[in-house]
Amino acid sequence: MSPTFDLVLKGGTVVNQDGAIERDIAVSAGRIAGIGSFAETSAGEVVDCRGLHVLPGVIDTQVHFREPGLEHKEDLESGSRAAVMGGVTAVFEMPNTNPLTTSAATLEDKVSRGRHRMHCDFAFWVGGTRDNVDDLPELERLPGAAGIKVFMGSSTGDLLVEDDEGVARILSKTRRRAAFHSEDEFRLRERAGERRPGDPRSHPVWRDEIAALTCTQRLVGIARSVGARIHILHLSTAEEVDFLIPHKDVASIEVTPHHLTLTEEAYDRIGTLAQMNPPVRAQRHRDRLWWGLEQGLLDIFGSDHAPHLLEEKRKDYPASPSGMTGVQTLVPIMLDHVNAGRLSLARFVDMTSAGPQRLFGIARKGRIALGYDADFTIVDMKRRETITNGWIASKCGWTPYDGTSVQGWPVGTMVRGRLAMWQGDLAAPSTGEPVLFHEALPRG
């Protein structure tokens, strides 16, 4: 008698819309075929999950994998390998590559590069510029497109639309939720002299909280004026938390593990390895971000994985580039916060799975439910590990959390019914496919 299911995950604590309950999950043809109790003989393969938690697959909606053009730092294969090693089942990759992802051709090229070469599923943000504004309604609906991304403050790469008129033109064209790097470029230019050579502690002095707040205030006003939905990436200031409270009808909010974990003391400890845009800031900002998380104001976690080689990062500030690894450490760092009582496991799941699905209209992902993709992040909530540079699968081979002990560890990553990682080892060939979105489903 042939098996009823391709696979059964046996005996794990399944975390979904019903809560956290010990049960089995049956999988057929890459999708969830049943939740309950199933005999081992009913499946072609059984994965023993006893003592483990089975979470909906973690979705990281902000990563920079550097391909094409900067493959010496990272590429789609190595970045996605780091993702699945850390329990991440899908990523949205950013457009500041070379060439920029600003056209149908450059998007199609990335999708082609990623298909069955990336270890996780994927989508790509398309850069919004003055030159492609009229094409945005079509670009944001193309296969593999996560939506439109705009840089209002200069960071890594050549994408920049800093003025209100340019942003308004872009938002008047978008129909999906557009994502923004929100720092005021005009203030950054005015304050460039605040950078002290050789002193990365001056980074948050230059890119101060006023630069972030001013830009976010402008952005919300523009979104209201044209009736657009916006997504504010990597929120970093207490002032923005308070400002955004009455604007949740138009603005969703991402927060990163590094802004919730690190403070300005990191500049003394690890120097330019802590240099990010927007910056890691004083503890009062971190405390207010946690308050916003507790109050339900913040919507999702994103790693802002932005790798550079160590020799690049070790240049004297400000010649050192901004960016750090993060996709592989998102799950263990935030699970350690769960174990420390700073947030619940249910809230973690909402911020990493259900939240991204809800904000961006992802089809068949974000929940453990019948008919959904069999994407799972399998974790051991009791396991204690020390994060080290040697564990990092990214090409750059370093993490700002080197030497950090955590409790809560990803032990398995399943993408559409295939184990991509199990107990620290790659478990199958790469099978990554483009993420599907309700607002851009293929026709016919």
C-alpha positions as a printed NumPy array, in Angstrom:
array([[  0.   ,   0.   ,   0.   ],
       [  1.504,   3.328,  -1.061],
       [  1.929,   6.113,   1.507],
       [ -0.863,   8.664,   1.822],
       [  1.556,  11.584,   2.282],
       [  5.013,  12.456,   1.042],
       [  6.167,  13.516,   4.49 ],
       [  5.018,  13.773,   8.088],
       [  6.597,  16.058,  10.697],
       [  6.031,  14.02 ,  13.833],
       [  5.403,  15.152,  17.39 ],
       [  6.504,  18.796,  17.305],
       [  4.841,  21.693,  19.092],
       [  3.122,  23.389,  16.175],
       [  2.697,  27.163,  16.49 ],
       [ -0.132,  28.537,  14.345],
       [ -3.449,  30.364,  14.595],
       [ -4.654,  27.876,  17.24 ],
       [ -1.76 ,  28.495,  19.59 ],
       [  1.095,  26.104,  20.401],
       [ -0.048,  22.466,  20.467],
       [  1.851,  19.191,  20.062],
       [  0.718,  17.501,  16.837],
       [  1.817,  16.189,  13.459],
       [  1.872,  17.906,  10.074],
       [  1.346,  15.959,   6.869],
       [  2.795,  17.204,   3.579],
       [  1.953,  16.311,  -0.008],
       [  3.3  ,  17.889,  -3.218],
       [  5.021,  20.631,  -1.243],
       [  1.915,  21.803,   0.606],
       [  0.322,  21.155,   3.973],
       [ -2.118,  18.255,   3.589],
       [ -3.19 ,  17.78 ,   7.193],
       [ -2.645,  18.818,  10.814],
       [ -3.396,  16.327,  13.59 ],
       [ -2.159,  12.82 ,  14.308],
       [ -0.814,  10.589,  11.548],
       [  0.731,   7.134,  11.598],
       [  4.346,   6.957,  10.546],
       [  3.371,   4.356,   7.968],
       [  1.162,   6.928,   6.229],
       [  4.184,   8.867,   4.939],
       [  7.076,   8.212,   2.619],
       [  9.354,  10.124,   4.995],
       [  9.064,  11.056,   8.679],
       [ 10.893,  13.943,  10.362],
       [ 11.085,  13.502,  14.129],
       [ 10.214,  16.862,  15.706],
       [  9.627,  15.675,  19.256],
       [ 10.874,  18.274,  21.735],
       [ 11.008,  20.926,  19.002],
       [  8.748,  23.809,  17.975],
       [  7.529,  23.925,  14.389],
       [  6.934,  27.532,  13.3  ],
       [  5.581,  28.927,  10.032],
       [  8.535,  29.572,   7.739],
       [ 10.347,  32.791,   8.662],
       [ 10.213,  35.429,   5.912],
       [ 12.965,  38.086,   5.887],
       [ 11.707,  40.955,   3.743],
       [ 14.924,  42.998,   3.68 ],
       [ 18.205,  41.469,   2.534],
       [ 21.027,  42.616,   0.265],
       [ 22.6  ,  39.659,  -1.539],
       [ 24.763,  41.876,  -3.806],
       [ 24.237,  39.996,  -7.085],
       [ 24.772,  41.092,  -9.791],
       [ 27.821,  43.33 ,  -9.613],
       [ 29.204,  42.85 ,  -6.108],
       [ 29.524,  39.079,  -5.87 ],
       [ 32.812,  39.342,  -3.995],
       [ 30.721,  40.385,  -0.956],
       [ 27.788,  37.976,  -1.425],
       [ 25.73 ,  36.3  ,  -4.121],
       [ 22.267,  34.803,  -4.344],
       [ 23.506,  31.292,  -3.577],
       [ 25.67 ,  32.201,  -0.58 ],
       [ 23.154,  34.649,   0.869],
       [ 20.307,  32.167,   0.593],
       [ 22.512,  29.469,   2.087],
       [ 23.028,  31.738,   5.093],
       [ 19.264,  32.26 ,   5.194],
       [ 18.34 ,  28.574,   5.428],
       [ 21.177,  27.893,   7.859],
       [ 19.443,  30.419,  10.113],
       [ 15.92 ,  29.066,   9.648],
       [ 14.72 ,  31.575,   7.012],
       [ 12.511,  30.1  ,   4.273],
       [ 11.96 ,  33.157,   2.021],
       [ 13.654,  36.51 ,   1.434],
       [ 12.914,  39.792,  -0.322],
       [ 16.156,  41.094,  -1.852],
       [ 16.975,  44.764,  -2.407],
       [ 17.511,  46.611,  -5.719],
       [ 20.844,  48.408,  -5.092],
       [ 22.912,  45.976,  -7.158],
       [ 24.915,  46.679, -10.327],
       [ 23.026,  47.099, -12.549],
       [ 20.22 ,  48.446, -10.388],
       [ 16.978,  46.475, -10.344],
       [ 14.858,  49.158, -11.977],
       [ 13.457,  47.539, -15.144],
       [ 11.63 ,  44.45 , -16.301],
       [ 14.865,  43.12 , -17.799],
       [ 16.967,  43.515, -14.64 ],
       [ 14.197,  41.981, -12.514],
       [ 13.836,  39.036, -14.89 ],
       [ 17.603,  38.547, -14.785],
       [ 17.562,  38.284, -10.989],
       [ 14.619,  35.882, -11.001],
       [ 16.45 ,  33.719, -13.532],
       [ 19.63 ,  33.783, -11.425],
       [ 17.691,  32.819,  -8.295],
       [ 15.463,  30.011,  -9.585],
       [ 16.734,  26.628,  -8.335],
       [ 20.049,  28.261,  -7.366],
       [ 18.81 ,  29.95 ,  -4.211],
       [ 18.175,  27.64 ,  -1.274],
       [ 15.078,  29.539,  -0.104],
       [ 12.176,  31.137,  -1.959],
       [ 12.614,  34.749,  -2.994],
       [ 11.25 ,  38.017,  -4.341],
       [ 13.06 ,  41.14 ,  -5.444],
       [ 12.296,  44.773,  -4.664],
       [ 12.307,  47.052,  -7.723],
       [ 13.977,  50.426,  -7.232],
       [ 11.74 ,  53.443,  -7.738],
       [ 13.515,  56.286,  -9.581],
       [ 12.695,  59.46 , -11.47 ],
       [ 13.45 ,  57.65 , -14.722],
       [ 11.169,  54.617, -14.317],
       [  8.229,  56.263, -12.548],
       [  5.829,  55.75 , -15.44 ],
       [  6.673,  52.044, -15.583],
       [  6.072,  51.365, -11.869],
       [  2.442,  50.154, -12.146],
       [  3.604,  47.362, -14.43 ],
       [  6.944,  46.687, -12.708],
       [  5.397,  46.138,  -9.272],
       [  3.121,  43.405, -10.673],
       [  5.761,  41.407, -12.534],
       [  6.584,  37.836, -11.431],
       [  9.076,  37.882,  -8.573],
       [  8.527,  41.545,  -7.696],
       [  8.104,  42.278,  -3.969],
       [  7.055,  45.866,  -4.736],
       [  8.767,  49.235,  -5.106],
       [ 11.659,  50.363,  -2.88 ],
       [ 12.784,  54.005,  -2.58 ],
       [ 15.868,  55.46 ,  -0.894],
       [ 15.132,  58.958,   0.468],
       [ 18.546,  59.029,   2.136],
       [ 21.758,  57.872,   0.478],
       [ 23.065,  54.548,   1.72 ],
       [ 24.881,  51.796,  -0.21 ],
       [ 24.365,  52.104,  -3.965],
       [ 23.175,  54.73 ,  -6.427],
       [ 19.398,  54.782,  -5.846],
       [ 18.2  ,  58.095,  -4.387],
       [ 14.984,  60.119,  -4.624],
       [ 15.32 ,  62.722,  -1.891],
       [ 12.762,  65.41 ,  -2.803],
       [  9.033,  65.511,  -2.004],
       [  7.997,  65.981,  -5.633],
       [  9.949,  62.936,  -6.789],
       [  8.561,  60.761,  -3.981],
       [  5.01 ,  61.998,  -4.645],
       [  5.299,  61.073,  -8.336],
       [  6.389,  57.558,  -7.392],
       [  3.666,  57.061,  -4.77 ],
       [  1.005,  58.386,  -7.128],
       [  1.827,  55.426,  -9.402],
       [  2.154,  52.58 ,  -6.886],
       [ -0.779,  50.401,  -5.895],
       [  1.075,  47.904,  -3.736],
       [  2.79 ,  48.881,  -0.477],
       [  6.038,  50.73 ,  -1.283],
       [  9.076,  50.416,   1.009],
       [ 11.286,  53.323,   2.077],
       [ 14.706,  53.999,   3.519],
       [ 13.655,  57.053,   5.521],
       [ 16.521,  59.423,   6.277],
       [ 16.483,  63.066,   5.199],
       [ 19.18 ,  63.45 ,   2.539],
       [ 19.229,  67.24 ,   2.831],
       [ 20.086,  67.043,   6.55 ],
       [ 22.674,  64.324,   5.907],
       [ 24.426,  66.626,   3.437],
       [ 24.295,  69.553,   5.844],
       [ 25.747,  67.488,   8.686],
       [ 28.468,  65.599,   6.796],
       [ 31.036,  67.592,   8.761],
       [ 29.885,  65.874,  11.974],
       [ 31.742,  62.738,  10.89 ],
       [ 34.99 ,  62.43 ,  12.831],
       [ 37.72 ,  60.587,  10.923],
       [ 38.583,  57.33 ,  12.632],
       [ 35.654,  57.531,  15.056],
       [ 32.575,  55.443,  14.155],
       [ 30.873,  56.794,  17.293],
       [ 30.223,  59.931,  15.248],
       [ 28.064,  57.941,  12.792],
       [ 24.825,  58.378,  14.81 ],
       [ 25.784,  62.011,  15.432],
       [ 25.894,  62.647,  11.694],
       [ 22.835,  60.525,  10.822],
       [ 20.925,  61.763,  13.842],
       [ 17.371,  61.162,  15.032],
       [ 16.203,  64.42 ,  13.444],
       [ 17.284,  63.195,  10.003],
       [ 15.185,  60.073,  10.499],
       [ 12.161,  61.806,  12.038],
       [ 12.064,  64.645,   9.497],
       [ 12.088,  62.22 ,   6.581],
       [  9.415,  59.988,   8.105],
       [  7.186,  63.012,   8.749],
       [  7.607,  64.139,   5.141],
       [  6.969,  60.627,   3.846],
       [  3.732,  60.154,   5.8  ],
       [  2.479,  63.533,   4.582],
       [  3.191,  62.619,   0.962],
       [  1.541,  59.204,   1.334],
       [ -1.603,  60.831,   2.723],
       [ -1.688,  63.44 ,  -0.028],
       [ -1.676,  60.826,  -2.815],
       [ -3.51 ,  58.006,  -0.985],
       [ -0.654,  55.49 ,  -0.951],
       [  0.454,  52.689,   1.368],
       [  4.022,  52.888,   2.673],
       [  6.364,  50.61 ,   4.583],
       [  9.083,  52.22 ,   6.692],
       [ 12.19 ,  50.08 ,   6.84 ],
       [ 14.539,  49.659,   9.829],
       [ 12.89 ,  52.109,  12.263],
       [ 15.59 ,  53.348,  14.625],
       [ 14.417,  56.286,  16.755],
       [ 12.164,  56.908,  19.746],
       [ 10.81 ,  60.004,  18.036],
       [  9.578,  58.043,  15.018],
       [  7.856,  55.499,  17.274],
       [  5.825,  58.263,  18.898],
       [  5.13 ,  60.107,  15.652],
       [  3.799,  57.034,  13.845],
       [  1.154,  56.071,  16.425],
       [ -1.693,  57.978,  14.671],
       [ -0.531,  57.025,  11.156],
       [ -0.923,  53.267,  11.082],
       [ -3.652,  53.561,   8.455],
       [ -1.018,  54.439,   5.84 ],
       [  2.297,  53.262,   7.335],
       [  3.579,  49.834,   8.303],
       [  6.835,  49.496,  10.21 ],
       [  9.843,  47.18 ,  10.158],
       [ 12.346,  46.886,  13.008],
       [ 15.664,  45.033,  12.897],
       [ 17.278,  42.71 ,  15.442],
       [ 20.34 ,  44.959,  15.621],
       [ 18.299,  48.04 ,  16.55 ],
       [ 16.579,  45.942,  19.241],
       [ 19.791,  44.353,  20.516],
       [ 22.76 ,  46.703,  20.078],
       [ 23.324,  50.218,  21.423],
       [ 26.008,  52.843,  20.897],
       [ 28.403,  50.911,  23.175],
       [ 28.886,  48.581,  20.196],
       [ 31.05 ,  51.236,  18.5  ],
       [ 33.553,  50.946,  21.358],
       [ 33.411,  47.156,  21.32 ],
       [ 33.413,  46.264,  17.593],
       [ 34.051,  49.612,  15.886],
       [ 32.934,  49.928,  12.275],
       [ 31.386,  46.434,  12.344],
       [ 28.469,  48.171,  14.089],
       [ 28.155,  50.813,  11.353],
       [ 24.701,  50.698,   9.728],
       [ 22.285,  53.088,   7.997],
       [ 20.273,  54.184,   9.899],
       [ 22.69 ,  53.86 ,  12.798],
       [ 22.633,  51.832,  15.96 ],
       [ 21.764,  54.493,  18.544],
       [ 21.638,  55.269,  22.26 ],
       [ 19.752,  52.998,  24.661],
       [ 16.739,  55.319,  24.927],
       [ 15.957,  54.6  ,  21.27 ],
       [ 16.281,  50.843,  21.755],
       [ 14.018,  51.019,  24.804],
       [ 11.337,  52.916,  22.883],
       [ 11.497,  50.433,  19.986],
       [ 10.828,  47.634,  22.47 ],
       [  7.912,  49.644,  23.845],
       [  6.523,  50.004,  20.318],
       [  6.906,  46.271,  19.814],
       [  5.094,  45.523,  23.077],
       [  2.278,  47.869,  22.121],
       [  1.758,  46.204,  18.739],
       [  2.837,  49.304,  16.798],
       [  5.669,  47.587,  14.923],
       [  4.672,  45.114,  12.229],
       [  7.574,  42.909,  11.168],
       [ 11.222,  42.026,  11.71 ],
       [ 13.677,  42.398,   8.847],
       [ 17.382,  41.67 ,   9.116],
       [ 18.704,  44.295,   6.657],
       [ 21.427,  41.751,   5.896],
       [ 24.019,  43.918,   4.11 ],
       [ 27.398,  42.16 ,   3.959],
       [ 30.82 ,  43.655,   3.293],
       [ 34.173,  41.912,   3.535],
       [ 36.111,  42.414,   6.77 ],
       [ 38.9  ,  44.273,   4.994],
       [ 36.3  ,  46.734,   3.684],
       [ 34.634,  47.181,   7.07 ],
       [ 37.993,  47.699,   8.785],
       [ 38.797,  50.806,   6.787],
       [ 39.028,  53.957,   8.871],
       [ 35.666,  55.652,   9.393],
       [ 34.044,  57.19 ,   7.339],
       [ 35.705,  55.326,   4.449],
       [ 34.235,  52.135,   5.935],
       [ 30.957,  51.015,   4.302],
       [ 27.731,  50.723,   6.295],
       [ 26.166,  47.282,   6.616],
       [ 26.387,  44.022,   8.544],
       [ 25.267,  40.429,   8.193],
       [ 21.9  ,  39.51 ,   9.694],
       [ 19.816,  36.966,   7.788],
       [ 21.405,  33.975,   9.534],
       [ 21.203,  35.475,  13.024],
       [ 17.658,  36.908,  12.92 ],
       [ 16.054,  33.749,  14.337],
       [ 18.521,  32.909,  17.14 ],
       [ 18.893,  36.517,  18.29 ],
       [ 15.144,  37.06 ,  18.48 ],
       [ 14.46 ,  33.632,  20.024],
       [ 16.927,  34.566,  22.741],
       [ 14.791,  37.658,  23.371],
       [ 11.745,  35.34 ,  23.513],
       [ 13.433,  33.164,  26.13 ],
       [ 14.405,  36.277,  28.076],
       [ 10.709,  37.253,  28.255],
       [ 10.935,  40.34 ,  26.043],
       [  8.346,  39.03 ,  23.582],
       [  6.203,  35.928,  23.238],
       [  6.793,  33.167,  20.72 ],
       [  3.402,  34.005,  19.19 ],
       [  4.543,  37.603,  18.682],
       [  7.768,  36.393,  17.085],
       [  5.734,  34.302,  14.635],
       [  3.502,  37.267,  13.822],
       [  6.538,  39.483,  13.163],
       [  8.301,  36.937,  10.943],
       [  5.548,  35.019,   9.122],
       [  1.957,  36.208,   9.47 ],
       [  3.035,  39.868,   9.469],
       [  4.927,  39.768,   6.158],
       [  2.088,  37.755,   4.598],
       [ -0.473,  40.317,   5.768],
       [  1.466,  43.425,   4.714],
       [  2.588,  42.27 ,   1.288],
       [ -0.208,  39.91 ,   0.291],
       [  1.957,  36.809,   0.02 ],
       [  0.079,  33.829,  -1.375],
       [  0.186,  30.458,   0.473],
       [  2.87 ,  31.436,   2.993],
       [  2.956,  32.847,   6.507],
       [  0.756,  30.288,   8.302],
       [  0.681,  26.61 ,   9.131],
       [ -2.685,  25.847,   7.548],
       [ -4.217,  23.417,   5.095],
       [ -3.276,  24.203,   1.485],
       [ -0.371,  26.49 ,   2.387],
       [  3.199,  25.895,   1.281],
       [  4.997,  23.472,   3.6  ],
       [  7.466,  26.127,   4.789],
       [  8.64 ,  25.535,   8.351],
       [ 11.246,  26.942,  10.693],
       [ 11.95 ,  24.176,  13.206],
       [ 13.573,  25.397,  16.415],
       [ 14.838,  24.049,  19.703],
       [ 13.735,  26.604,  22.287],
       [ 15.93 ,  25.042,  24.998],
       [ 19.143,  24.714,  23.037],
       [ 21.977,  27.029,  24.04 ],
       [ 24.594,  27.955,  21.479],
       [ 27.259,  30.574,  20.952],
       [ 27.081,  32.482,  17.678],
       [ 30.512,  32.582,  16.038],
       [ 32.038,  33.92 ,  12.846],
       [ 32.806,  30.328,  11.88 ],
       [ 29.08 ,  29.493,  11.781],
       [ 28.27 ,  32.298,   9.329],
       [ 27.644,  30.994,   5.794],
       [ 27.768,  34.432,   4.148],
       [ 30.793,  35.057,   1.934],
       [ 31.992,  37.782,   4.281],
       [ 32.279,  35.309,   7.16 ],
       [ 31.582,  37.587,  10.126],
       [ 28.773,  38.705,  12.413],
       [ 28.485,  41.524,  14.959],
       [ 27.237,  38.849,  17.376],
       [ 30.455,  36.79 ,  17.331],
       [ 30.8  ,  35.28 ,  20.817],
       [ 27.176,  35.981,  21.798],
       [ 25.488,  33.143,  23.711],
       [ 21.806,  32.582,  22.933],
       [ 19.016,  30.238,  23.958],
       [ 16.764,  29.152,  21.095],
       [ 18.26 ,  27.722,  17.91 ],
       [ 17.092,  26.872,  14.364],
       [ 17.582,  23.135,  13.767],
       [ 15.565,  22.695,  10.57 ],
       [ 14.458,  24.739,   7.563],
       [ 11.818,  23.301,   5.245],
       [ 10.915,  25.016,   1.963],
       [  7.816,  23.717,   0.167],
       [  8.129,  20.272,   1.723],
       [ 11.883,  19.835,   1.244],
       [ 14.361,  20.046,   4.099],
       [ 16.872,  22.708,   3.081],
       [ 18.738,  22.533,   6.396],
       [ 18.722,  19.975,   9.186],
       [ 20.845,  20.1  ,  12.334],
       [ 23.316,  22.579,  10.862],
       [ 23.861,  20.908,   7.492],
       [ 22.458,  21.639,   4.055],
       [ 20.033,  18.801,   3.48 ],
       [ 19.014,  19.075,  -0.186],
       [ 19.93 ,  20.749,  -3.473],
       [ 18.698,  24.329,  -3.878],
       [ 15.109,  24.564,  -5.149],
       [ 14.25 ,  28.25 ,  -4.628],
       [ 11.261,  29.652,  -6.53 ],
       [  9.74 ,  33.151,  -6.761],
       [  7.247,  34.048,  -4.031],
       [  3.689,  34.555,  -5.281],
       [  1.625,  37.622,  -4.324],
       [ -2.152,  38.054,  -4.376],
       [ -1.827,  41.414,  -6.156],
       [  0.361,  39.973,  -8.874],
       [ -0.838,  36.412,  -9.461],
       [ -0.088,  35.053, -12.936],
       [ -3.039,  35.166, -15.341],
       [ -4.315,  32.324, -17.438]])
